[in-house]
Amino acid sequence: MANFTLDISGALSTAWEYAKKYGLLIAVVYLLLGILTSGLQSIGGPSFSMQDSQAIGEAIGRGDWDSVGNIAQAYSGSVGSNFGTMIGSIISAIVSVGLYNLALGLMGGRFNEVTFDAFKLPFATYLKAFVVSFIVGAIGIVALFCCVIPFFFVAPRLILAPVYQVENPEAGIFESIGAAWKMTADNTFSMMGLGFVVVGICLLGLMCCCIGLYFAQAIELFVLIAAYNQLKGNLQ
C-alpha cells in the first residue's frame, strides 16, 4: 500500500491558487445559499420550545383552555419553521455535493470554469453522498458525546468520505466511509492541523466582512479537495 502524507502548506497553496481564479463566483453561490436557507428557516416564525411545553402544562393545570389554544396556535407556526429548516438542509446538501463535484472537476481538469454542469449528477449520487454525510455526522456526534478528545481523532479520518462518494458514485456508502478512513491513516494529526487552519481562515473571513466568510468557505472547499487529492493515492 502507498504511503502518501498530507502536506498542509501544499494543500493551502493549491487551494489559494484555485480560490483566486474561481473563489469569488463560488462565494456568491455560498452567499445565495445562505440567503435562501435563512429565508426558509424564518418561515412560520419561532419554533416550539421547552418554555412552551411548560406553559401548556401550567395552563392545563389551572384549566385555562384559552391559553392552551393560543399556545397551540403559535406552535402550528413552528411546524412551518421546522419544515423550512428541513428543506433548507436538503438544499444545502445538494449544493455541497455539486460544489464537491465542481472543485474536483476544476482541480482534475474536467471543468475550466465555474459551471452548473457540475450539478448534473444522477439522483443516486446525491442520495448516497447525503447518507454518507449523515452517517459521518452521526459518528462525529457520538464521538463528541463520548468525550471531546475522540471527536478530534474520528472527524479528521472521515471528513473526506462524501468527497470520495462524489468522485466514485458507483461505490457503496460504507465503502466510501471505509475509503476515507483508509486514506487518512497515519495522517490524523495532519488532518486535524489542517482543520484548525481552515477554522482560522473562516474566522478571519468573518472579521473582514460577511462576504469574506463566503470567500473563506470557497477556500475551505478547495483545501478539502486538495487534501483529498494528496491522500487518495493511499487507496492504491
Summary of the structure (lengths in Angstrom):
residues: 236
radius of gyration: 21.1
end to end distance: 6.2
largest distance: 71.7
contacts: 733
relative contact order: 0.16
helix: 82%
strand: 0%
